[in-house]
Every structure is written in C-alpha cells, then in structure tokens.
Amino acid sequence: MQNKRFYAVLVLAVGIVLAALHVADLLQWMDASTGFALQASVWARYLPWLAALALPYLPARRVAAQPTELTDTNLPLGCCMLMTGALLLGSGLLSVSSAQTISAYPELYATTPAWTAWADVITPVLAGAWLLVYGWRALTGFGVRRQKLGGALPGLVLPLAFLSCFM
C-alpha cells in the first residue's frame, strides 16, 4: 500500500499556487477597465488553467486504485455532482431569455455578438448535463463490476466545456 497522502498534499499545494498565480494575474497584470492583459501574451494567461486541468492526472498513475480496491459507487461524489449539475443546468436555462433578446435586437447590443450569448447558454447546459449523467453514475455505479465503462470522448470534451464556463 502506497502512501497516498503525499500526493494529495502535493496536488493541493500546487493547486493553491496556481490559484495565487491566477489572482495575481487578475490583480496586477490586467487593465481593470478593459480586461486586457498589460504584460506578456494574452495566451500566457491560460497556462495556469491548463496546468490545473492536468494537475490531478499527474500523480494519478502512482496512486491509482488496484482492482481489488475499486468501488462501483460513490455517494458523496454523486450528490455533489448532481447538485452542481442542476445549478449549472438551471443557470444555462435561465440565460436563454437574454440570448433571445440579444438575437432579436442586435442593434441594441452591438458590443455583445449573438453567438457569445448563445455560447453562454450552451456551455453551462452541456456542463450541467455532463455532471448530472456522471453524478447519477456515481450514485448507481460506474460499471466497473458490470464491465461496462463509459467512453473517453464525453469524459474529455465535456469537462473542457465546463472549464470554459469559468475562464
């Protein structure tokens, strides 16, 4: 049995450092009135987000559960995913009216293109639906015992959509 606490502390510490870098970027190297980056490339601002996306997977190979340790259900994870998914889905559905208004009167909303308003609807709806599906799977069983695991494509694309909600 490996000591998994070291990796958990490492992931937490690096996550806190990445969050501090993001806050410093927002406070120090961004123009408050326009939101433009004052120093370095604008794409450099996404590096901490990409690192945060990859962060949990780095130590995962070392602390991956052995087949005898795998469990099929996870009640706390399922409940949290269901609640978050419902909130995100509701948030996306509540922004449908604003997207319809922006699409109907584009001359009044010249600074907000209609496609961005619809992206603000679709992204939380997709992320919320993904969380609801996987939250239900966490409650009822991931399929480890039934030898029926989900595909990799929804597990990769939809979390990226979820991340784009917060970027």
N, C-alpha and C positions, 0 to 999 in steps of 0.2 A: 504494500500500500504506500503510495507516494504522498508526500506532504503537499496538499493542495492549497493550504493557507498562504504559502509564499506567493503563489501565482495570483491568488485573489487580491492580496495586498498590492502586488506589483501592478495589476490591471487597474485597481482603484487609484493608486498614486499617479500613474501615467495619465489616467482619465482626468484627474484633478489638475495636473499640469496642462493638459490640452485645453481644459475649460478656462484656466487662467490665461493662457495664450489668446484664446478667442476673446475674452473680456478685455484684455489689454489691447488687442487689435481694434475692438469696437470703440474703446475709450481714447486711445492715443493716436492711432493711425488712420482715422476715418473723419471726414468732414461731417460735422453733426447736422448741418443744414441740408446737404445733398446726399449723404451716404456714400460718396465716392472715396476710394482709397487714396490717401495722401502720399504714401510711400510704398514702394515695391509694386509688383504686378497685382492686379485685382484677382488673378487666378491663384496667387500665393495665399490668399485668404481661405481657400478651400482645402489647403493641405492639412490643417488640424482636423477638419471634418473627415477627410479620407483616412487619416491616421486613426481617428476614433472609430471609424467603421471597421477597420482592420484589426483594431486592438483586441477584441475578445477572441479572435481566431488564432492569434499568435501562440498563446500558451495552451490552446485547446488540444493540440496534439499530444502534449505532455500529460495533461490531466484528464484525457478522455476516459469516460467510464468503460470498464471492462464489460464484456457481455453479461456476466453474472450480476453486475451492478445496475444494469439498465432497468428503469422503471417505465411503465407504459402510460401512467397518468401523473399529473402534477396539479393538484388542486389550487395552490396559491398562484402559480403562474397562469393557469387558466382563468381564474377570477380576475386577475389584474388585466390580462389581455382582453377579456370580454368587456370590462368596464371602459378601458381606454379605447377599444374599437367602437363601442357605442357612442362615446363622446366625439370621436373623430368623425364618424359617420353622420352624427347629428350636426356637427359643425359644417361639414360639407353640404349637407342638405339645406341648412339654414342660409347658406350663401348663394343658393340658386336664384333667389329673387333679385339680389344685387347684380348677378351676372346677366339676368334677363333685362334688367333696367339698363345696364351699360350697353348691351347688344341692341336694345331698342332705340336708345338715344346716344349714338356715338359722338355727336357734335357737342354734347354737354360734358362728356368725359374724354376729352381729347388726350389727356395725359395717361389714361388707362386703356390700352387696347382690349378689345373684347376677348381675345384669346387668353389673355392673362387672367381675366375674371373667370373664364370657364376652367382654366387650369387650377384656380383656387377652389373650384368646386370638385373637380375630378380627383385631384391628388388626395385630399382627406377622405373622400369616399372610397377610393381604392385602398388606402392605408387602413381605414376603419374596417372594410370588408376583409382584408387580409388578417387583421388582428382578431376579428370575430371568428373566422374559419379556424385559425390556429389556436385560438383560445378554447373553442369547442373541442378541438382535437386534443388539447392538453387535459381537458376535463374527462373526455371519454376514452382516450387512449390514442397514442400516436401511430400505432400499428406495428410496434416492434414485435409483439408476440404473435400477431397475425401475419407477419412477413409482408406487410403492405404499407410501405412508407411512401410519402408524397414525393412528387418530382422536384427537381432542383430549380427549375425556372421560376415558379412562383416564390420560392424561398429566396431568390436573388433579386428579381425585378421589383417586387412589391415593397421590400424593405427600403430599397433605394428611393421609391416614390414616397415612402414615409419620411425618410430623411430630408427629401426636398421640401416637405412641409415646413421644416424648421430652419431652412437655410435662406 
